[in-house]
Structures are given as C-alpha cells and as structure tokens.
Amino acid sequence: MKNLLSAAKEYLAGFAKTFGDKLGVMHGIIKAIVIGFLVVVVLLVATFYGAWLYLLSKGQAALGDLLSLIDRVISPQMVAFITFITTCFVDKDGNNIPDKFEDEDKGDLK
C-alpha cells in the first residue's frame, strides 16, 4: 500500500510541476480564463462532496445524490469542459499562446 501511495504522490507531483510550467508561459488573459473555469468546477465538486460527507456524518445522506454527482461528472458537458481545458495547453508553434486562441492568419490572439 505504501508503494501505491508513494507512486501516486510522485505522479501528482510531476503532474503539478508540468501543469505549473505550462501555465507559467501562457498569455495572461488566457491563463485567467483557464484557471477561472478550472477553479469554479473544482470548487463546485468539492462543495458537493463536502456537503454530502457532512450529511453522511449526520446519517441523512442519500446515495442517489452522490450518484447524481457522479453522473454529472461523466456527462458529455463535463467531457467537453475537460477537452476545452486540455486544448488550452496545446502550443505547437511555441509562442506561448495556445493554438486554440490564435488567429490563424496573423498568429495573434483572436
């Protein structure tokens, strides 16, 4: 079990470093949009889990509510959100502006 936790910790540390490096070179307004969307979704999910765990500790939690959250997390809308966030990190030409936000004619922001 310790090996599994150690491997997970190393993976998450590497992921956080890579995420931070890519975010560090991103254009300012794009960085704000990506971080804003990500923070809102993480806060909503964390709030729901926290509320569900609180109700569970009081003996009032409904499994249907948790299943509803899981259903929403794997919904097509959430998959589209994750796809949007990941495409914000693709910068094939190396100019620190994600390709999704570049004007194809000028290589500048849309």
C-alpha positions in Angstrom: 0.0 0.0 0.0 2.9 2.4 0.8 4.3 1.8 -2.7 1.0 2.7 -4.3 0.7 5.9 -2.2 4.3 6.7 -3.0 3.8 6.2 -6.7 0.6 8.3 -6.7 2.4 11.1 -4.8 5.3 11.1 -7.3 2.9 11.1 -10.2 0.8 14.0 -8.8 4.0 16.0 -8.0 5.2 15.5 -11.6 1.8 16.4 -13.0 1.6 19.6 -10.8 5.1 20.6 -12.0 4.2 20.1 -15.7 0.9 21.9 -15.2 2.6 24.8 -13.5 5.3 25.0 -16.2 2.8 25.2 -19.0 0.6 27.6 -17.1 3.6 29.8 -16.3 4.4 30.6 -20.0 0.7 31.1 -21.1 -0.6 34.5 -22.2 -2.2 36.5 -19.3 -5.8 36.6 -20.3 -5.9 33.0 -21.5 -4.3 31.9 -18.2 -7.0 33.8 -16.3 -9.8 32.1 -18.3 -8.4 28.6 -17.9 -7.7 29.0 -14.2 -11.1 30.6 -13.7 -13.0 27.7 -15.3 -10.9 25.1 -13.5 -11.3 26.7 -10.1 -15.1 27.1 -10.4 -15.6 23.4 -11.4 -13.2 22.2 -8.6 -15.0 24.3 -6.0 -18.4 23.1 -7.1 -17.4 19.5 -6.9 -15.6 19.9 -3.6 -18.5 21.7 -2.1 -20.9 19.0 -3.2 -18.7 16.2 -1.8 -18.2 18.2 1.4 -22.0 18.7 1.8 -22.6 15.0 1.1 -20.0 13.9 3.6 -21.5 16.3 6.2 -24.9 14.8 5.7 -23.4 11.3 5.8 -21.9 12.1 9.2 -25.4 13.1 10.4 -26.9 9.9 9.0 -29.0 11.8 6.4 -27.0 11.3 3.2 -28.8 9.9 0.2 -26.8 7.7 -2.1 -28.9 9.0 -5.0 -27.4 12.5 -4.6 -23.8 11.1 -4.8 -24.8 9.0 -7.8 -26.3 12.1 -9.4 -23.0 14.0 -9.0 -21.0 11.1 -10.5 -23.5 11.1 -13.4 -22.9 14.8 -13.9 -19.1 14.5 -13.7 -19.0 11.9 -16.5 -21.7 13.7 -18.6 -20.9 15.0 -22.1 -20.8 18.5 -20.8 -18.0 17.7 -18.4 -16.1 15.8 -21.1 -16.4 18.9 -23.3 -15.1 21.0 -20.4 -12.1 18.8 -19.8 -11.4 18.8 -23.6 -11.6 22.6 -23.6 -9.1 22.8 -20.7 -6.7 20.4 -22.2 -6.7 22.0 -25.6 -5.8 25.3 -23.9 -2.3 23.8 -23.3 -1.5 22.9 -26.9 1.0 25.3 -28.4 2.7 23.7 -31.4 4.5 26.8 -32.6 6.0 27.7 -29.2 4.9 31.4 -29.0 3.3 30.9 -25.5 -0.2 31.4 -26.9 -2.3 28.3 -27.2 -3.2 27.4 -30.7 -6.9 27.4 -29.9 -6.8 31.1 -29.2 -4.6 32.2 -32.1 -5.8 34.0 -35.2 -4.7 31.6 -38.0 -3.8 34.4 -40.4 -1.8 36.5 -38.0 -0.6 34.1 -35.3 -2.0 36.5 -32.8 -4.9 36.4 -30.3 -8.4 36.2 -31.7 
